[in-house]
Amino acid sequence: MQSLSLLAEVTGSLGSIGYGLAAIGPGIGIGLIFGNGVQAIARQPEAYGVIRQNMILGFALTEALALIGFVAPFVFGK
Amino acid sequence: MGVSSLVAAGAVRLSDESNCHLIPWGGGSDCGFPAPTADIFSFSPYSTLAIAGQEFNFTKPVVLAIIGSIFLIVFFLAVFRKPKLVPGRMQSVGEYGYTFIRDGVAREVIGKEGDKYVPFLFSLFFFVWMLNIWGIIPFAQFPVSSRIAWPVALAIVIWPLYMWLGMRHQGPVKYFTNMMFPPGLPKPIYLILAPIELVSNVLVRPVTLAIRLFANMFAGHLLLTIFAVATFYLISPSLIGILGSAASFVMSVILTAFEAFIQALQAFIFTLLAAVYISTSLHAEH
């Protein structure tokens, strides 16, 4: 037993750490979506309707990952 | 029983908190920041209706949803009952909402045959918005859709609709093969792609649709509650107490405005995704 040395330990809510990790990917993704969306609107203002709709769609699909991560701490406890 | 004991525990906790401040004053003591938990989403029923051994509990979300539905029915009846050629003020508001869904969602996403689905999408949008907006209406201040049963029930309406439309417009077998085997890809790719597409279209879609709405409203309500509780927790008759409390209060007002935006956006996204699912069922993806 003594040979098992502990290098790092997480105490408290693991779910909160999990949410932090789960938010990284969608954070980058949402940044890309809106960045490129705004750029597209600037280049072609007449296509605003289509771009905005697809932008929000992509945002919603990406955000789902972060939100599932948000629910996990509540589902799996502290 | 489980829920009512939770509420009881929550009620006890809330009454204990009543004199809990960061800087103790007036006989109170600092008992740590009383962070709101998931308990704030459980309510004890106002009344219980028993039909054939099945109990129906009228809790706050149910009552709010019923009031909201009645308001929507009365409002749109008043607006559209006797339409005039030159619309009055109320009719203009109603027509703006209608054209927003028809042109911005139905025609934009589904295309020409989208007009058939406008009544469904219109009702969906305003119902979801009503459920969400209860979160910022003073004295109610509880987003009904932060109880997961409501988004799940709406997803259960949308799921059979787009499955059935897909089977009817593309054929019962062709619908699934079109879904799983989009043309123009190298053969081995389908080994991985087909199961992913099947799971994502049949299972993941309704689940994420419900969770997206639920989690947004849940997170928003929790956020508002944290700053409201913090306003009370930080207050004390001293400069730092007043400043901290005021900052927290201003933050809760700003977040309420932000929530108003999120609520409308989530209602729109919910409707938009329903329209996208209907659209992919009507025409095979290519």
Contacts between the chains, C-beta under 8 A, distances in Angstrom:
chain1	res1	chain2	res2	distance
A	49	B	104	7.5
A	49	B	108	6.6
A	50	B	108	7.3
A	53	B	104	7.5
A	53	B	108	5.7
A	53	B	109	7.2
A	53	B	272	7.0
A	56	B	265	7.6
A	56	B	268	7.3
A	56	B	269	6.3
A	56	B	272	6.6
A	57	B	269	7.9
A	57	B	272	6.3
A	57	B	273	7.4
A	57	B	276	6.7
A	59	B	269	7.9
A	60	B	212	6.5
A	60	B	269	4.4
A	60	B	272	7.4
A	60	B	273	6.4
A	61	B	208	7.8
A	63	B	212	6.9
A	64	B	208	4.4
A	64	B	211	6.8
A	64	B	212	5.2
A	67	B	211	6.0
A	67	B	212	5.8
A	67	B	215	3.7
A	67	B	216	6.6
A	67	B	219	7.6
A	68	B	208	7.5
A	68	B	211	6.0
A	68	B	215	7.4
A	70	B	215	5.4
A	70	B	218	7.9
A	70	B	219	5.9
A	71	B	211	6.4
A	71	B	214	7.8
A	71	B	215	5.3
A	71	B	218	7.5
A	74	B	38	5.4
